[in-house]
Amino acid sequence: MTALAAPPTNASLGRTVRSEWVKLSSIRSTWWTALAMVVLGAGFTTIISGIAAGDIASGKSHDSPGEYITQGLIFSQISAVVIGALVVTSEYGTGMIRATLAATPVRSRVLAAKAIVVSGFLFVVGVVTAFLGYFGGNAFFRSERVGISLGDEHMLRSMFGAGLYMAGLGLLAGAIGLLVRHTAAAISIVLALVFIIGQVVQLIPGTVGEWVMKLMPGNAGPGIVVPVSFGDNMLSPWTGFAVFVGEIALLGLAGLALFQKRDA
């Protein structure tokens, strides 16, 4: 009698990535959340640009169209955070993490695969959202003869930077998810960091407060998304993004250390 072959228990990185993609793409909420990311981001960019176009053309506003062409992505951040957190925390809620680790006992490989899948997915969705917002918003600017071109300075950096920033937010949420292992807690912490704490620290007096504000994830990262800066008190786009990536890396390493020690 022929013995049945045992299933592989130490999948390669490629197999683990495919497995993580199947898990992510087979969940209906992933696609609904991604759709919300696109609709909110591109939709609000179009609406905000439509409202601003007339004032810019008439001279009532001295703003640049570039200040509005990615504005809707503020709302897309929420969807990116939700997807990033769920990639990690949902398996703890369902108990699937035990099956995942049985198939791939090398825990660092599991996390690498999750990071590749979530960052790649959010990069693509973020770029698509940015371009749709550009075409929708720029239609209003063009109708008022103040349109902007993709060939203008910093525009393509802004479009693809949107994907990089959304990918970073997903990784940030995943790292926090590793630390707290709870979906609602992970989402709440990241949203607080991005939307609330980054503004509250401005109350710290002097140069210390100024630098703490600049270095907060929700202030350092988004500079890569906007083609026209809103002020001189922020880090330059690529410097800010490098700081953002460094913060993600530190939290990710802390999460990996706990992931290696904790029981599933």
SULURBEL-V24669 format. One record per residue. N is the residue number from 1. PSI is psi as a letter, one per 20 degrees, with the letter a starting at -180 (* if undefined). OMEGA is omega in whole degrees, -180 to 180 (NA if undefined). D_CENTER is the distance of its C-alpha to the mean C-alpha in Angstrom with 1 decimal. Layout:
BEGIN
n={N:N}
psi={PSI:PSI}
omega={OMEGA:OMEGA}
d_center={D_CENTER:D_CENTER}
END
This chain:
BEGIN
n={1:2:3:4:5:6:7:8:9:10:11:12:13:14:15:16:17:18:19:20:21:22:23:24:25:26:27:28:29:30:31:32:33:34:35:36:37:38:39:40:41:42:43:44:45:46:47:48:49:50:51:52:53:54:55:56:57:58:59:60:61:62:63:64:65:66:67:68:69:70:71:72:73:74:75:76:77:78:79:80:81:82:83:84:85:86:87:88:89:90:91:92:93:94:95:96:97:98:99:100:101:102:103:104:105:106:107:108:109:110:111:112:113:114:115:116:117:118:119:120:121:122:123:124:125:126:127:128:129:130:131:132:133:134:135:136:137:138:139:140:141:142:143:144:145:146:147:148:149:150:151:152:153:154:155:156:157:158:159:160:161:162:163:164:165:166:167:168:169:170:171:172:173:174:175:176:177:178:179:180:181:182:183:184:185:186:187:188:189:190:191:192:193:194:195:196:197:198:199:200:201:202:203:204:205:206:207:208:209:210:211:212:213:214:215:216:217:218:219:220:221:222:223:224:225:226:227:228:229:230:231:232:233:234:235:236:237:238:239:240:241:242:243:244:245:246:247:248:249:250:251:252:253:254:255:256:257:258:259:260:261:262:263:264}
psi={p:p:q:p:p:q:q:q:j:m:q:r:g:g:h:h:g:g:g:h:g:g:g:g:i:i:p:h:h:g:h:h:h:h:g:h:g:g:g:g:g:h:g:h:g:g:g:g:g:h:h:h:g:g:h:g:h:i:i:h:p:j:r:q:h:i:i:i:i:j:h:i:i:h:h:h:h:g:g:g:g:g:g:g:g:h:h:g:h:h:h:h:h:i:j:i:h:h:h:g:h:h:h:n:h:o:h:h:h:g:h:g:g:g:g:g:g:h:g:g:g:h:g:g:h:g:g:g:g:g:g:g:g:g:h:g:h:h:h:g:h:h:h:j:k:k:q:q:q:i:i:q:p:i:g:h:h:g:g:h:h:g:g:g:g:h:g:g:g:g:h:g:h:h:g:h:h:h:g:h:k:p:g:g:g:g:g:g:g:g:h:g:g:g:h:g:h:h:h:h:i:i:i:p:q:a:h:g:h:g:h:g:g:h:i:q:g:i:h:g:g:i:h:i:h:p:h:p:q:i:r:j:j:r:q:q:g:h:g:g:h:g:g:g:g:g:g:g:g:g:h:g:h:g:g:g:g:h:h:h:h:q:q:*}
omega={-177:179:177:179:179:178:180:-178:179:-174:176:179:180:178:-180:176:179:179:180:178:178:179:-179:-174:-178:179:-176:-177:178:-176:177:179:177:178:177:179:-179:-176:-180:-177:-178:-178:-179:175:180:-179:-179:179:179:179:-174:-171:-178:-179:179:-179:-177:-179:177:177:179:178:175:175:180:178:-176:-168:174:-175:-177:-179:173:-178:179:-179:-177:-179:179:179:-180:-179:-180:180:-176:180:-179:-168:-177:-180:176:180:-178:-176:-178:-179:179:177:179:-178:175:179:-179:-177:180:-171:178:178:177:-179:177:180:178:-180:179:-177:-175:-179:178:-180:-177:176:-179:-179:179:179:178:179:-179:-180:178:177:178:-178:179:-179:-177:176:177:179:179:180:177:178:174:-177:178:-177:175:178:178:-177:175:-176:-180:174:179:-178:-180:175:177:178:179:-179:178:176:178:178:178:178:178:179:178:179:177:177:177:-177:-174:178:-180:-172:-177:-180:-180:-180:-179:-179:-178:179:176:178:-174:-171:-171:-173:179:177:-178:-177:176:179:176:-174:170:-177:-180:179:180:-178:176:179:-179:-173:178:-175:-178:177:-179:-174:-171:-179:-179:-176:-173:179:180:-178:179:-179:-179:-175:178:175:176:-173:-176:175:178:180:177:176:179:179:178:178:178:-179:180:179:179:178:176:178:178:180:178:-180:179:-174:-175:170:178:NA}
d_center={53.3:50.0:47.4:43.9:41.3:38.8:35.2:33.1:31.9:30.0:27.8:26.7:23.1:23.3:24.6:22.1:19.2:21.1:21.7:18.1:17.3:20.3:19.2:15.8:17.4:20.4:18.9:19.4:16.8:14.0:15.4:16.1:12.6:11.4:14.4:13.7:10.3:12.6:15.6:14.2:12.3:15.3:17.8:17.4:17.1:20.4:22.0:21.3:22.5:25.5:26.5:26.2:27.9:31.4:31.4:30.1:32.7:35.5:34.8:34.2:30.7:30.4:26.6:25.3:23.7:20.8:19.9:19.2:18.0:14.2:14.9:13.8:10.1:10.6:11.1:8.3:6.0:8.4:8.2:4.7:6.2:9.4:8.9:7.7:10.7:13.0:13.0:14.7:16.5:17.9:20.2:21.7:22.5:24.3:25.8:24.5:23.3:27.1:27.4:24.4:26.0:29.4:28.3:26.5:27.9:26.2:23.3:21.5:21.6:20.0:17.0:16.8:16.9:14.2:11.9:13.1:12.8:9.3:7.9:10.5:10.1:6.5:7.8:10.8:9.8:7.8:11.0:13.3:12.1:12.6:16.0:17.1:16.5:18.4:21.3:21.6:21.6:23.6:26.2:27.2:27.3:29.4:31.7:32.4:32.8:30.0:27.6:25.3:25.1:22.4:24.8:24.6:23.5:19.7:18.9:17.8:15.9:14.0:13.6:12.3:10.4:8.3:7.4:7.2:4.9:2.3:4.1:4.6:3.0:4.5:7.1:7.8:8.4:10.4:12.3:13.2:14.2:16.5:18.1:18.8:19.0:18.7:16.1:17.0:17.3:13.9:12.1:14.7:14.3:10.6:11.2:14.4:13.1:10.8:13.4:16.7:17.5:16.2:18.9:21.5:21.9:23.3:26.4:27.1:29.9:30.4:28.6:27.1:25.2:24.2:22.7:21.0:19.3:18.2:16.8:14.7:11.0:10.5:13.2:12.9:9.4:9.7:13.0:12.0:11.1:14.5:17.7:19.9:19.4:20.4:22.4:23.8:22.8:19.3:18.6:18.7:15.5:15.8:17.3:14.6:11.9:14.4:14.7:11.0:11.3:14.6:13.5:11.2:14.2:16.6:15.0:14.7:18.3:19.4:17.9:19.6:22.8:22.9:22.1:25.0:27.4:26.7:28.4:26.3}
END
